[in-house]
Amino acid sequence: MYIKLVNNQIDEFPYSKRQFLQDNPDTSFPKDISDDLLAAWSVYPVRSADDPTFDELTQKLVNPEFPEFINDEWVYTKQVVDLTNEEIIAAKQRTLQRYTQAVQNHLDTTAQDMGYDGILSLCSYATSTHAKFSVEGQAGVQWRDACWDYTSQVLADVENGVRPMPTIDELIAELPVMSI
């Protein structure tokens, strides 16, 4: 990614070596055009900075129109911007859906590891007349409820500022363990 200047003012961004060659069709250049050669034509490389940290529930990253000249180089840094109220509601809903799906997948995978189709199948055996299946089904119901109770409490604690939002992996690791 490059930037092209004219009279020390940004003329074009983003800019590429291909565009440079197209802009100068009557000039012969080496096959590998160096950044030093491009600089002689007021074309400079742009470094993409690491994304800044931000709270995905209340902020977003936006691409600025142009890079900045910092410490003798052009740097493209995404900016952190606060979300609107509507965007905050939508972000919370998307986050809730991701976490809900992750917990559901964890419940289903654990039940599948026990030989059931999923958590619903496991829990359906709670009233089975077969002793083994009944015990496993009842344990599944208790475990499922404990997992959802815990998840609800974590999300409420995050909403109330009691704790930071865990990653999905952290939340799954915190969930109660299935026991029979």
N, C-alpha and C positions, 0 to 999 in steps of 0.2 A: 504494500500500500504506500502510495506516494502523494505528495502535495506539490502543486505547480504554483509558483509565484510569478507575478508580473509587477515590476516596480515595487518590489518588496511587499506586495499585497497578495492575499490569497486569490488566485484566479480559478483554480479547479481542484476540487477534492471530492471524492477520492480520485486519484490519478494513477495510471499504470505505465509500465514500460511500453506496452503495446500502443497506448494512446500517444506516448512520446514519439514513437516511430511514425505513427500516422500523421502527427502534427508536423513532422519534419521529413517529408517524403523525398526531398531532393538532397538530403545529407546522408553520407555514408558513415555508419557506426560499426564498431566491432560487434561480433556475435554476442559476447557477454558484456553488456553495458554496466560499468561500475557506478557505484553511488557517487564517486568523485566526478566522473564525467557528467552525470546527471546534474550534480550541484553546479557545474559550470553553466548549465542551461536553466538554472533556478528551479530545479526539480529535486525534492528532498524526500528521503524515506521517512515514514511515520511509524513510530513504535506504538503498539497497543499496550496500554498499561493494564495491570491486573485489575479485575473488577473490585471496586470497594465493597466492604461488608455493608449489609443493610438488613433491615427487618422486613421480610417478605410479606408480613401481614399489614404493614403500614406504609411501606415504601416500595419504590421500583427503580430500576436502572433505566436511564434513557441515554440514547446516543446523541452527543452534541453535534451541531452542524459542522464544526471544524475542530481540528486538533489545536493544541496550544504549543507555543514555543517555550520549552522549559529546559534550562541548563544546556543550551546549545543543541537541542534536538527537538523535533516535532513529536509530540506525544498525544495520542488519542485516548482520553480517559472518560469512561462512562460516568454520568452524574447520578447521584441519588436524589430522588424527588419524592415528596410525600404523596401518598395516594389520596384521591378524593374520597368522600364518604361512601359513594357508590362503589368505588374500586375496593375500598376496605371490606365492604360487605361481600363483594364477589370473591376477593382473595380469601377471606375467612371460610366462605362456602367451599371453594376449591380445596383448601387445606383440610377442612373437615372431611370432605369426600376422599381425599388421598389417605388420611389416617384411618378412616372407617374401613376403606377397602383393604388396607394393610392388616388391620386387626382381623377382619373377616378372613383374609387369606391365611393368616396364622392359625386361626381356629380350624379352618377347613383342612389345611395341610397336616396339622397335628392329628385330627380325626382320621385323615387318609392314611397316615403312618400307622394307625391302629387297625387299619383294614376296613374302614367305613368310607362311604362316598364323600362325606364331608361332615361338618358339625351338625347340620340338620339331621342327617341320617343317624349319626351317633346318638343325638338327643332323643330321637324317635324310639329308641330301644329302652327308654327309662321305665316304661310300663310292660316290658317284655316278660313273658312267663319263664323265659330261660334265665337262670340265675346269673350267669356270666354277663350276658348282654344287658340285663337289667341293672347290674352294678355299674357297668361301664356307661350305660345311658344316663343314669342318675349322676354319676361323676361328671359326665359331659355337660349336663344341664347346670350343675353347680359351678363348674369351671367357666363355662360360657358366660354365665351371669356375673361371675367375679371379674372376668376380663372386661366386660362392657362397663361394669360399675367402676373399675379402676380407670379405664379409658375416659369415661365421662368426668371423673374427678380430676384427672390430669388436665383435660381440656378446660374445665371450669377454673382450675388453678392458674392456667396460662391466661385465660380471659381476665381474671381478677388481679393479675400481676404478682401472684404468689410465687410463681416459678417461671423460668424461661421455657420456651417451646422445645421439647426434646426432638431429636431427629426421629424418623420413623423407626430406625433400627434401635435407638435408645428406648423408645416406648415399648416395642416388642420385647426387648430384654427385661423390662420392668414388670411385664405382665405376670400374673400368678401362673404357677406351673401346674399342669394337669397331673392330678394324682388319683389313684384308684385305691 
